Amino acid sequence: SQTKMTDFQVEKIERAYMLKDFNGDGVVEEIDFILWGQKACATMNVEFTEEKKKAWTDAFHAFFDGTFSKEENSNKIISWQEAVGDETCLAETAKINGKLFESIDANNDGVVSWVEFFAFVGAITGITEEAAKIAFDMIDENKDGVLSKEEFSVALAHYYLDKEDTPYKHFYGYYESSGHGSSLAEIKAMAYRMQKDVNVLVAKINDLEQKDSNSPVRENVREKTMEVKNSSGTSISYAVEGDEEDSWA
């Protein structure tokens, strides 16, 4: 008989869902994967071509068609696992994960390098290289310095389907369960998106300033921006002159 879902499994699935909600509107949609792909490619100085866009949108549809919330997504995965059994579900999920592998393999050489993996995971988590390296080394079972399609796809399947604590929980970077649905990576991801929102706001203010150099609006919002930075401590630094800074303490 199949064991039922666990809180740990649900927490991992919902954590990944929130990380992939790139624009932070509460629902993972095709646009989130496009933004994710654009950010990853920009990190590697690789052009986000129509071919790459299709790879990322194909990955979205393979994972999220027919679900419109993190709860629906969790229920879909877990119900399928309980219906077909762990072994079948792992094998079939690994096949589906190949779509994501193909989108990450930016140079189409059949493997995912460290640079490609860090661009992929860093785009949605904002984690350090050290935390991402823990994930990379865990996935790289044969220790050849790159991730094969099988290594990547199987590890990701275990991340979603393992009901108890295993090293595969680190797939998206070093991770410790909080026991109540939140994690440091998840909080950093939300803060990372807040940082981008602030930078966009300041950039718009700078544009307005060019049209009206005497506008009192800019100074007022500059003060609010600085308050956000100060209240967050030293974890995040915001650009208040329009220059983006994606730095983490």
C-alpha positions as CSV (number, residue, x, y, z in Angstrom):
1,S,0.0,0.0,0.0
2,Q,1.1,3.6,-0.7
3,T,2.0,5.9,2.2
4,K,0.0,9.1,2.3
5,M,1.4,12.6,1.7
6,T,3.4,14.2,4.5
7,D,3.6,17.8,5.6
8,F,7.2,17.8,4.6
9,Q,6.4,16.8,1.0
10,V,3.6,19.4,0.8
11,E,6.0,22.1,2.1
12,K,8.6,21.3,-0.5
13,I,6.1,21.4,-3.4
14,E,4.5,24.6,-2.2
15,R,8.0,26.2,-1.7
16,A,8.9,25.4,-5.3
17,Y,5.6,26.8,-6.5
18,M,6.2,30.1,-4.7
19,L,9.8,30.3,-6.0
20,K,8.5,29.9,-9.6
21,D,5.9,32.5,-9.2
22,F,8.4,35.0,-10.7
23,N,6.1,38.0,-10.8
24,G,4.7,37.4,-7.4
25,D,1.0,37.4,-8.3
26,G,0.3,34.2,-6.5
27,V,-0.2,32.0,-9.6
28,V,2.5,30.3,-11.7
29,E,1.7,31.2,-15.3
30,E,3.5,31.0,-18.6
31,I,4.8,34.6,-18.2
32,D,6.7,33.5,-15.0
33,F,8.7,30.9,-16.9
34,I,9.4,33.4,-19.7
35,L,10.7,35.9,-17.1
36,W,12.7,33.2,-15.4
37,G,14.3,32.2,-18.7
38,Q,15.1,35.8,-19.6
39,K,16.7,36.3,-16.2
40,A,18.8,33.1,-16.4
41,C,19.9,33.9,-20.0
42,A,20.8,37.5,-19.0
43,T,22.9,36.2,-16.1
44,M,24.9,34.1,-18.6
45,N,25.0,36.8,-21.3
46,V,23.1,34.5,-23.6
47,E,20.4,35.7,-26.0
48,F,16.9,34.8,-25.1
49,T,15.9,33.6,-28.6
50,E,12.5,32.4,-29.7
51,E,13.8,28.9,-29.5
52,K,14.8,29.3,-25.9
53,K,11.4,31.0,-25.2
54,K,9.7,27.9,-26.6
55,A,11.8,25.6,-24.4
56,W,10.8,27.6,-21.3
57,T,7.1,27.8,-22.2
58,D,7.1,24.0,-23.0
59,A,8.5,23.4,-19.6
60,F,5.7,25.5,-18.0
61,H,3.0,23.6,-19.8
62,A,4.5,20.2,-18.9
63,F,4.4,21.1,-15.2
64,F,1.5,23.5,-14.6
65,D,-1.3,23.1,-17.2
66,G,-4.6,22.9,-15.5
67,T,-3.6,24.2,-12.1
68,F,-4.2,27.8,-10.8
69,S,-2.9,27.8,-7.3
70,K,-0.2,26.2,-5.2
71,E,-2.8,24.1,-3.5
72,E,-4.2,22.8,-6.8
73,N,-0.6,22.0,-7.9
74,S,0.2,20.1,-4.7
75,N,-3.0,18.1,-4.9
76,K,-2.4,17.2,-8.6
77,I,1.0,15.9,-7.9
78,I,0.2,14.0,-4.7
79,S,-3.1,12.5,-6.1
80,W,-1.3,11.2,-9.1
81,Q,1.5,9.7,-7.0
82,E,-1.1,7.9,-4.8
83,A,-3.0,6.7,-7.8
84,V,0.0,5.2,-9.8
85,G,2.4,4.4,-7.0
86,D,5.8,5.8,-6.0
87,E,8.0,4.0,-8.6
88,T,5.8,4.7,-11.6
89,C,5.4,8.3,-10.5
90,L,9.1,8.8,-10.1
91,A,9.8,7.4,-13.6
92,E,7.1,9.4,-15.3
93,T,8.0,12.6,-13.5
94,A,11.7,12.2,-14.5
95,K,10.6,12.1,-18.1
96,I,8.6,15.3,-17.7
97,N,11.5,17.0,-16.0
98,G,13.5,16.6,-19.2
99,K,11.6,19.6,-20.5
100,L,13.0,21.8,-17.8
101,F,16.5,20.3,-18.4
102,E,16.3,21.3,-22.1
103,S,15.4,24.9,-21.2
104,I,18.3,25.2,-18.8
105,D,20.9,23.7,-21.2
106,A,21.6,27.1,-22.8
107,N,24.3,25.9,-25.2
108,N,22.5,22.7,-26.2
109,D,25.5,20.5,-25.4
110,G,23.5,17.8,-23.6
111,V,24.6,18.6,-20.1
112,V,24.0,21.4,-17.6
113,S,27.1,23.1,-16.4
114,W,27.6,24.8,-13.1
115,V,27.2,28.2,-14.8
116,E,23.9,27.1,-16.3
117,F,22.6,25.6,-13.1
118,F,23.5,28.7,-11.0
119,A,21.8,31.0,-13.5
120,F,18.7,28.7,-13.4
121,V,18.4,28.5,-9.6
122,G,19.7,31.9,-8.8
123,A,17.1,33.6,-11.0
124,I,14.3,32.5,-8.7
125,T,16.0,32.3,-5.3
126,G,18.7,34.9,-5.1
127,I,20.8,32.4,-3.1
128,T,24.5,32.5,-2.8
129,E,26.9,30.4,-4.9
130,E,27.7,28.4,-1.8
131,A,24.1,27.4,-1.2
132,A,23.6,26.6,-4.9
133,K,26.8,24.5,-5.0
134,I,25.3,22.3,-2.3
135,A,22.5,21.5,-4.7
136,F,24.7,21.1,-7.8
137,D,27.1,18.7,-6.0
138,M,24.1,16.7,-4.6
139,I,22.6,16.3,-8.1
140,D,26.0,15.5,-9.7
141,E,26.1,11.8,-8.6
142,N,29.1,10.7,-10.7
143,K,31.1,13.9,-9.8
144,D,32.1,14.7,-13.3
145,G,31.4,18.4,-12.9
146,V,28.3,18.6,-15.0
147,L,24.7,17.4,-14.7
148,S,23.4,14.8,-17.1
149,K,19.7,14.8,-18.1
150,E,19.2,11.7,-16.1
151,E,20.9,13.1,-12.9
152,F,18.9,16.4,-13.2
153,S,15.6,14.8,-14.0
154,V,15.7,12.1,-11.3
155,A,16.9,14.4,-8.6
156,L,14.1,16.9,-9.3
157,A,11.5,14.0,-9.3
158,H,12.8,13.0,-5.8
159,Y,12.5,16.6,-4.6
160,Y,8.8,16.6,-5.4
161,L,7.9,13.0,-4.5
162,D,10.1,12.1,-1.5
163,K,7.8,12.0,1.5
164,E,10.5,12.0,4.1
165,D,13.7,14.0,4.5
166,T,16.3,13.2,1.9
167,P,19.3,15.1,0.3
168,Y,17.1,15.8,-2.7
169,K,15.4,18.6,-0.7
170,H,18.4,20.7,-1.6
171,F,17.6,20.7,-5.4
172,Y,16.8,24.4,-5.5
173,G,19.7,25.2,-3.1
174,Y,20.4,24.4,0.5
175,Y,17.1,24.0,2.3
176,E,15.9,23.3,5.8
177,S,12.3,22.7,6.6
178,S,10.7,25.2,8.9
179,G,7.8,22.9,9.8
180,H,5.2,25.5,8.8
181,G,5.5,26.1,5.1
182,S,8.1,28.8,5.1
183,S,11.9,28.6,4.4
184,L,14.8,30.9,4.2
185,A,15.0,30.4,0.4
186,E,11.3,31.2,0.1
187,I,11.6,34.4,2.1
188,K,14.7,35.4,0.2
189,A,12.8,34.9,-3.1
190,M,10.0,37.2,-2.0
191,A,12.5,39.8,-0.8
192,Y,14.4,39.5,-4.0
193,R,11.2,40.4,-6.0
194,M,10.5,43.3,-3.6
195,Q,13.9,44.6,-4.3
196,K,13.2,44.5,-8.1
197,D,10.0,46.3,-7.5
198,V,11.7,49.1,-5.6
199,N,14.3,49.4,-8.4
200,V,11.6,49.6,-11.0
201,L,9.9,52.4,-9.0
202,V,13.1,54.4,-8.7
203,A,13.8,54.0,-12.4
204,K,10.4,55.4,-13.2
205,I,11.1,58.3,-10.8
206,N,14.3,59.1,-12.6
207,D,12.4,59.1,-15.9
208,L,10.0,61.6,-14.5
209,E,12.8,63.7,-13.2
210,Q,14.1,64.2,-16.7
211,K,10.8,65.7,-17.7
212,D,10.4,67.8,-14.6
213,S,13.7,68.5,-12.8
214,N,11.9,70.4,-10.0
215,S,9.4,67.7,-9.2
216,P,9.0,67.2,-5.4
217,V,7.7,63.6,-6.0
218,R,11.1,62.1,-6.5
219,E,12.6,63.2,-3.2
220,N,9.6,62.0,-1.3
221,V,9.8,58.5,-2.8
222,R,13.6,58.5,-2.4
223,E,13.0,58.9,1.3
224,K,10.5,56.0,1.4
225,T,13.0,53.8,-0.6
226,M,15.7,54.5,2.0
227,E,13.3,53.6,4.8
228,V,12.6,50.3,3.2
229,K,16.3,49.6,3.0
230,N,17.0,50.6,6.6
231,S,14.1,48.6,8.0
232,S,15.3,45.4,6.2
233,G,18.7,45.5,8.0
234,T,21.7,44.5,5.9
235,S,20.2,41.6,4.0
236,I,19.3,43.6,0.9
237,S,20.7,46.8,-0.6
238,Y,18.4,48.8,-2.8
239,A,19.5,51.1,-5.6
240,V,18.1,54.6,-4.9
241,E,19.6,56.3,-7.9
242,G,18.3,53.9,-10.5
243,D,21.3,51.5,-10.7
244,E,20.2,48.0,-9.9
245,E,22.0,46.2,-7.1
246,D,21.2,42.5,-6.6
247,S,23.5,42.2,-3.6
248,W,23.0,39.9,-0.6
249,A,24.8,40.2,2.7
